[in-house]
């Protein structure tokens, strides 16, 4: 709802007059996109923080392992 109110004030009233269905649809779409952006950004950051200190994340992507051995004991 916060993004809905903010977008309602910022959207151009000349191209999208108050109360028009196009205005309400555009506000709803952008509001949904902002909620999705916040959700995926938050979950990605949390997952990165959880995986950062694991024993399978290479140092080049922020982990602590120099040589990752995924297939150390492959046949077994």
MOLIN-V757387 format. One line per field, one symbol per residue. ss: DSSP state (h for helix, s for strand, l for the rest). psi: psi as a letter, one per 20 degrees, with the letter a starting at -180 (. if undefined). burial: b if it has 9 or more other ideal C-beta (glycine too) atoms within 8 Angstrom, else e. Layout:
ss: ???
psi: ???
burial: ???
This chain:
ss: lhhhhhhhhhllllllllllhhhhhhhhhhhhhhhhhhhhhhhhhhhhhhhllllllshhhlllslllllllllll
psi: hghggghhhhppighnqpiqhgghggggghgghhggggghgghggghghhigkrjjpqhijjajpgopnglgmgh.
burial: eebbeebeeebeeeebeeeeeebbebbbebbeebbeeeeeeeeeeeebeebbeeeebeeeeebebeeeeeeeeeee
